[in-house]
């Protein structure tokens, strides 16, 4: 059972990704970080997709019980993949669309903040890192965000196609894979395999 954030704030995802996880044996359980008071019961993994959390920063912050439960679960080893908006939510703080700053989940140190222009846009190839402790090769991804983070991570090298531009990004541990890049699972099936294998290990530990 995998908890999947899905509401007004978290609404950008690839349906292909979710269908692939189902075909690989996952039961996906939607929940709302804005409206629900707790994570779904008996889950062994967490997906925080992209969206527009900056537009709902106040509402997300006000749901302190959910923020703290997600913080404790992820820091306690619940396998988690978070991209873009979900990655923003995991920070200590987020600047809302109106400029005010709000407390978030507190898994990743630092603040995400509004900028005046598109920070990164387009396709990238990610290399040099591990996913849930496993070397799965390169990942194809894309970024599109006006917000930026004080702590984007440095687990992978991101390289732009047809140029020499590159940068470091992503947080990656044995149980967490989080950053701005959006992943398309069919570009490297080993990514969802690594995630679900880690979830299964969590389930088997009880």
SULJOFEN-V193101 format. One record per residue. N is the residue number from 1. RES is the residue in one letter. PHI is phi as a letter, one per 30 degrees, with the letter a starting at -180 (* if undefined). BURIAL is 1 if it has 24 or more other ideal C-beta (glycine too) atoms within 12 Angstrom, else 0. D_LAST is the distance of its C-alpha to the last C-alpha in whole Angstrom. Layout:
N/RES/PHI/BURIAL/D_LAST, N/RES/PHI/BURIAL/D_LAST
This chain:
1/X/*/1/13, 2/X/c/1/15, 3/X/d/1/17, 4/X/b/1/20, 5/X/d/1/23, 6/X/a/1/26, 7/X/a/1/29, 8/X/e/0/32, 9/X/d/1/31, 10/X/b/1/29, 11/X/b/1/31, 12/X/c/1/31, 13/X/a/1/29, 14/X/c/0/30, 15/X/e/0/29, 16/X/e/0/29, 17/X/d/1/26, 18/X/d/1/24, 19/X/d/0/26, 20/X/d/1/25, 21/X/d/1/21, 22/X/d/0/22, 23/X/d/0/23, 24/X/d/1/21, 25/X/j/0/18, 26/X/d/1/17, 27/X/c/0/17, 28/X/c/1/19, 29/X/c/1/19, 30/X/d/1/22, 31/X/a/1/22, 32/X/c/1/25, 33/X/d/1/24, 34/X/d/1/28, 35/X/c/0/28, 36/X/d/1/24, 37/X/c/0/23, 38/X/a/0/19, 39/X/d/1/17, 40/X/e/1/16, 41/X/d/0/13, 42/X/h/0/10, 43/X/c/1/11, 44/X/b/1/9, 45/X/a/1/13, 46/X/b/1/16, 47/X/c/1/20, 48/X/c/1/23, 49/X/d/1/26, 50/X/d/1/29, 51/X/l/1/32, 52/X/b/1/34, 53/X/d/1/32, 54/X/d/1/35, 55/X/d/1/37, 56/X/b/1/34, 57/X/e/1/34, 58/X/d/0/35, 59/X/d/1/33, 60/X/d/1/29, 61/X/d/1/30, 62/X/d/0/31, 63/X/d/1/28, 64/X/d/0/26, 65/X/e/0/23, 66/X/d/1/22, 67/X/e/1/23, 68/X/d/0/21, 69/X/d/1/18, 70/X/d/1/18, 71/X/e/1/19, 72/X/d/0/17, 73/X/d/1/14, 74/X/d/1/16, 75/X/d/0/17, 76/X/d/0/13, 77/X/j/0/12, 78/X/d/1/12, 79/X/e/1/14, 80/X/b/1/17, 81/X/c/1/20, 82/X/b/1/23, 83/X/b/1/27, 84/X/h/1/30, 85/X/e/1/30, 86/X/d/1/26, 87/X/d/1/27, 88/X/e/1/29, 89/X/d/1/27, 90/X/d/1/25, 91/X/d/1/28, 92/X/d/1/29, 93/X/b/1/32, 94/X/b/1/34, 95/X/d/1/37, 96/X/d/1/38, 97/X/d/0/40, 98/X/d/0/43, 99/X/j/0/43, 100/X/d/0/41, 101/X/c/0/38, 102/X/b/1/34, 103/X/d/1/31, 104/X/b/1/28, 105/X/d/1/24, 106/X/i/1/25, 107/X/d/1/23, 108/X/c/1/26, 109/X/d/0/29, 110/X/j/1/32, 111/X/b/1/34, 112/X/c/1/34, 113/X/b/1/38, 114/X/d/1/41, 115/X/b/0/43, 116/X/c/0/46, 117/X/a/0/46, 118/X/d/0/43, 119/X/d/0/42, 120/X/b/1/40, 121/X/b/0/41, 122/X/j/0/41, 123/X/d/0/39, 124/X/b/1/37, 125/X/c/1/36, 126/X/c/1/33, 127/X/b/1/33, 128/X/i/0/32, 129/X/b/1/29, 130/X/c/1/25, 131/X/b/1/22, 132/X/h/1/19, 133/X/i/0/20, 134/X/c/0/22, 135/X/d/0/26, 136/X/c/1/27, 137/X/i/0/30, 138/X/d/0/32, 139/X/b/1/31, 140/X/c/1/34, 141/X/a/1/33, 142/X/b/1/35, 143/X/b/1/36, 144/X/a/0/38, 145/X/a/1/38, 146/X/d/1/40, 147/X/d/1/38, 148/X/b/1/37, 149/X/b/1/35, 150/X/d/0/35, 151/X/b/1/32, 152/X/d/1/32, 153/X/i/1/30, 154/X/b/0/32, 155/X/d/1/29, 156/X/b/1/31, 157/X/c/0/35, 158/X/c/1/36, 159/X/b/1/39, 160/X/d/0/42, 161/X/d/0/43, 162/X/i/0/47, 163/X/a/0/47, 164/X/c/0/47, 165/X/d/0/45, 166/X/a/0/41, 167/X/a/1/39, 168/X/c/0/35, 169/X/a/1/32, 170/X/i/1/29, 171/X/c/1/26, 172/X/b/1/23, 173/X/b/1/21, 174/X/d/0/18, 175/X/b/1/16, 176/X/b/1/19, 177/X/b/1/22, 178/X/b/1/24, 179/X/l/1/28, 180/X/d/1/31, 181/X/d/1/31, 182/X/c/1/30, 183/X/c/1/29, 184/X/c/1/30, 185/X/e/1/27, 186/X/d/0/30, 187/X/d/1/32, 188/X/a/1/29, 189/X/d/0/26, 190/X/d/0/24, 191/X/d/1/23, 192/X/d/1/21, 193/X/d/1/20, 194/X/d/1/19, 195/X/d/1/17, 196/X/d/1/15, 197/X/d/1/14, 198/X/d/1/13, 199/X/d/1/11, 200/X/d/0/10, 201/X/d/0/9, 202/X/d/1/7, 203/X/d/0/5, 204/X/d/0/5, 205/X/d/0/4, 206/X/i/0/0
